[in-house]
Amino acid sequence: MTHPPVPGPADLVFTGGPVHTVDPARSRATSVAVRGGRIVAIGHDEVRELIGPRTEVVDLAGKLLLPGFQDAHVHPMGAGLELGLCHLGDTTDAEAYLRRIAAYAAEHPDVDWITGGGWSLEAFPGGSPTAAALDAIVPDRPVFLPNRDHHGAWVNSRALERAGIDARTPDPVDGRIERDAEGNPTGMLQEGAVHLVGRLVPDPTPEEQLAGLLRAQAVLHSHGVTAWQDAIVGTYANLTDPAPAYLAALERGLLTARVVGALWWDRERGAEQIGELVARRQELSRDRFRTGTVKIMQDGIAENHTAAMLSPYLTGCGCTSDNSGISFVEPGELRKYVTELDTHGFQVHFHALGDRAVREALDAVEAARAAGGDRGTRHHLAHLQVVHPDDLPRFRALGASANLQMLWAAHEPQMDELTLPFLGAERGAWQYPFGDLLRAGATLAAGSDWPVSSPDPLQAIHVAVNRVSPEAPAGTPAFFPEQRLDLGTAIAAYTAGSAHVNHLDDLAGSITVGKAADLAVLDRDPFAGPPEEIAATRVLETFVEGRRVHTVG
């Protein structure tokens, strides 16, 4: 046995394996013992020596024990609030959206604004729904419904009127108001234009914010997630700052997860905000909630052609357009900002989706490294939809982690109808290059971006291994299958890799003696079944420091 039992009875013993440790020194075992919230022994039958009269014994009976998942990019409070409003995130049917919105409006006659969201671009021609459709069911109150990726919003005419948006309203520099042939707003707002209406929506009350956060925490625990990085801590567009809710949860002893908060970088300002971020880090960081990260959104998304590309998008006829997307922060300034943030010990969490944004983010990390060496800040780039092959080896060279949203690497209408035709064949094949990043030596982490997509890590891992969506019809081709990951690598990204990004790898991310007992019990061993069945796996129990925070039944 690699790790001999520590004398004295354990508080908790898992036995009857298998145990997948995500520890290269010993990848498999059948028993684990926990005392005082820490792992004290890993092995086989000899671990049972630590079972005393008060020890809780969990018989795995062939079910898999593994480290708790860590989500490296998620928006919990927003997701939890959305679940309590006009929630549209579980269908892609336009008529179903309208029925649900009408029902919600009828059930809430006293609500001034109809809001919620989560609808999919693929449900509408060109990904652009209309105000007229909303006007027909809710003519008397403003409607504001962000889509599932929160890079756009569907609004009705009353909302446009409240915001004073008409044909004469200019587009903001970081967004676009969709218009008809006469220049009139159609009811779809993109990127920075969302804020023109979103700023008018009343903020949820502090108790509603706390309830939303706790609702989301329960959902994440139900999927085996024990820690996460909140990708926006601050006020952005229509998103409410979740920091007060986290502090309230801490003060009431209700925050059971470990959370890294990524402080929002206001792209309308410059280096003058760095001092404020330093002060905010000091003010907010405590116990299980730390804010040593800054989030910089460098571009938009490919579906609405705001992701920053090295060459222009194609038009519907396959011709070259005059649009290459938006770099929200001027690249030269980005290099200066990231260098200064690195000097102050901040990790930078980049939203970098297009190949130009990825290169600009890597250039900024390179500038920081040139100025001060590797300070251990562990910068990471999220989304990475399109990565130019020349930039793949730079991740390892710069120590920049690749934060993957694995669930997106599959054929679906949003990809096949709104993305691939406008990227072209060569650039389309550069999408979600998980295998190439692994082969280039990049550190892989993983996150869900919930509520943009499912918070279930096993659904995402299924796609990483198969490159096919779990809901895809039989016969659906794999999405660039050469970019598949093996199951062990995908799980490691969602555990040890994200723990590295979260600076929690000394505490969690693997089942190792001395680490916290942040653990998840699955209903089966996915390594023992066919890859096509990974998504059928469910989490039965979740533990944080040996305390059960979720159980089925």
Summary of the structure (lengths in Angstrom):
residues: 553
radius of gyration: 23.4
end to end distance: 34.4
largest distance: 79.2
contacts: 2018
relative contact order: 0.14
helix: 35%
strand: 23%
